[in-house]
Amino acid sequence: VGPNGAGKSTLLAALAADLAPGSGEVLIGGRPATAWTAPELALRRSVLPQSAVLSFPFPVEDVVRMGRAPWAGTELEDEDDTAVAAAMAATEVTRFAGRPFSELSGGERARVALARVLAQRAPLMLLDEPTAALDLRHQELVLR
């Protein structure tokens, strides 16, 4: 929490290991974040950016299912359908599962992006302004 331009997104990027910290070290699972490969990091942390941009009109359900990509080829891959359905229900996006992501409103896109992060089921979730594009009811839903 802080004013615009204070460095919240930069801090989050450093915590996610998407940006090298200016000083110090970020540990994820007791190990330096830089010691993990990208696939290993994806199993340990999920990241919700401030805005979600997709240039291809993927259906909403496919976008949420992308959150399960890190688990492909693991024993947890069997949980994909359950994880996707639960994430879509929790963010109230199930009713437009077949709609192209590109046709959604800003708030709907934000909820789909959150569903993708929830479906990933990583132990650490890093959320950058997760309620910014949401109406009051959905802000409350996210904050619960």
C-alpha positions as CSV (number, residue, x, y, z in Angstrom):
1,V,0.0,0.0,0.0
2,G,1.4,3.4,-1.0
3,P,1.0,6.3,-3.4
4,N,1.4,5.9,-7.2
5,G,5.1,5.8,-8.2
6,A,6.3,4.7,-4.8
7,G,7.8,1.5,-6.2
8,K,5.2,-1.1,-5.2
9,S,5.2,-2.8,-8.6
10,T,9.0,-2.7,-8.7
11,L,9.2,-4.4,-5.3
12,L,6.7,-7.0,-6.5
13,A,8.7,-7.7,-9.6
14,A,11.8,-8.2,-7.4
15,L,9.9,-10.5,-5.1
16,A,8.7,-12.5,-8.1
17,A,12.3,-12.8,-9.4
18,D,11.3,-10.9,-12.6
19,L,13.6,-8.1,-11.7
20,A,17.0,-8.2,-9.9
21,P,16.8,-6.4,-6.6
22,G,18.8,-3.2,-6.2
23,S,20.4,-4.6,-3.1
24,G,19.9,-7.6,-0.8
25,E,18.5,-11.0,-1.8
26,V,15.0,-12.4,-2.4
27,L,14.5,-16.0,-1.0
28,I,11.7,-18.2,-2.2
29,G,11.4,-21.5,-0.4
30,G,14.6,-20.7,1.5
31,R,16.6,-20.5,-1.7
32,P,17.7,-17.4,-3.6
33,A,15.1,-16.6,-6.2
34,T,17.8,-16.4,-8.9
35,A,18.7,-20.1,-8.1
36,W,15.4,-21.3,-9.4
37,T,14.7,-21.9,-13.1
38,A,11.6,-20.3,-14.6
39,P,9.6,-23.6,-14.6
40,E,10.7,-24.2,-11.0
41,L,9.6,-20.7,-10.0
42,A,6.2,-21.2,-11.7
43,L,5.5,-24.1,-9.3
44,R,6.3,-21.9,-6.3
45,R,4.9,-18.5,-7.1
46,S,2.2,-17.0,-9.2
47,V,2.0,-13.4,-10.2
48,L,-0.9,-11.2,-11.0
49,P,0.3,-8.1,-12.9
50,Q,-1.6,-4.8,-12.8
51,S,-3.1,-5.4,-16.2
52,A,-3.5,-8.5,-18.4
53,V,-2.9,-8.2,-22.1
54,L,-3.5,-10.9,-24.6
55,S,-3.3,-10.3,-28.3
56,F,-5.0,-13.5,-29.4
57,P,-8.7,-14.0,-28.6
58,F,-8.4,-17.0,-26.4
59,P,-11.6,-18.2,-24.7
60,V,-11.8,-17.3,-21.0
61,E,-11.5,-20.9,-19.9
62,D,-8.3,-21.3,-21.9
63,V,-6.8,-18.2,-20.3
64,V,-7.6,-19.6,-16.8
65,R,-6.2,-23.0,-17.9
66,M,-2.9,-21.4,-18.8
67,G,-2.4,-21.0,-15.0
68,R,-2.1,-24.8,-14.9
69,A,0.8,-24.9,-17.4
70,P,3.5,-25.3,-14.7
71,W,2.0,-28.5,-13.6
72,A,2.0,-30.3,-17.0
73,G,3.8,-33.6,-16.8
74,T,3.5,-33.7,-12.9
75,E,1.2,-35.8,-10.8
76,L,-0.7,-32.6,-10.0
77,E,-1.7,-32.3,-13.7
78,D,-4.7,-34.5,-12.8
79,E,-6.1,-31.6,-10.7
80,D,-6.3,-29.3,-13.7
81,D,-10.0,-29.5,-14.3
82,T,-10.8,-29.1,-10.6
83,A,-8.4,-26.2,-10.2
84,V,-9.8,-24.4,-13.2
85,A,-13.4,-24.9,-12.3
86,A,-12.8,-23.8,-8.7
87,A,-10.9,-20.7,-9.7
88,M,-13.5,-19.7,-12.3
89,A,-16.3,-20.2,-9.7
90,A,-14.4,-18.2,-7.0
91,T,-14.0,-15.2,-9.4
92,E,-17.4,-15.5,-10.9
93,V,-16.3,-15.9,-14.5
94,T,-17.8,-19.4,-15.2
95,R,-20.8,-17.9,-17.1
96,F,-18.5,-16.4,-19.8
97,A,-16.1,-19.3,-20.1
98,G,-16.5,-19.6,-23.8
99,R,-16.2,-15.8,-24.6
100,P,-13.0,-14.4,-26.1
101,F,-10.9,-12.7,-23.5
102,S,-10.5,-9.8,-25.9
103,E,-14.2,-9.0,-25.7
104,L,-14.4,-8.7,-22.0
105,S,-14.7,-5.4,-20.0
106,G,-11.7,-4.3,-17.9
107,G,-13.2,-5.7,-14.7
108,E,-14.0,-9.0,-16.3
109,R,-10.5,-9.3,-17.6
110,A,-9.1,-8.6,-14.2
111,R,-11.3,-11.4,-12.7
112,V,-10.1,-13.8,-15.4
113,A,-6.5,-12.9,-14.7
114,L,-7.1,-13.5,-11.0
115,A,-8.7,-16.9,-11.8
116,R,-5.6,-17.8,-13.8
117,V,-3.4,-17.1,-10.8
118,L,-5.8,-19.0,-8.5
119,A,-5.8,-22.0,-10.8
120,Q,-2.0,-22.1,-10.8
121,R,-2.2,-23.1,-7.1
122,A,1.3,-22.0,-6.3
123,P,2.1,-21.7,-2.6
124,L,3.0,-18.0,-3.0
125,M,0.7,-15.5,-4.8
126,L,2.0,-12.0,-5.6
127,L,-0.8,-9.7,-6.6
128,D,-0.2,-6.2,-8.0
129,E,-3.3,-4.0,-7.3
130,P,-5.7,-6.9,-7.6
131,T,-8.8,-4.8,-7.0
132,A,-8.0,-1.7,-9.1
133,A,-10.3,-2.6,-12.1
134,L,-13.0,-4.2,-10.1
135,D,-16.4,-2.9,-9.0
136,L,-17.1,-2.7,-5.3
137,R,-18.8,-6.1,-5.0
138,H,-15.9,-7.9,-6.8
139,Q,-13.3,-5.9,-4.7
140,E,-14.9,-7.4,-1.6
141,L,-14.9,-10.8,-3.2
142,V,-11.2,-10.6,-3.9
143,L,-10.3,-9.2,-0.4
144,R,-12.0,-12.1,1.3
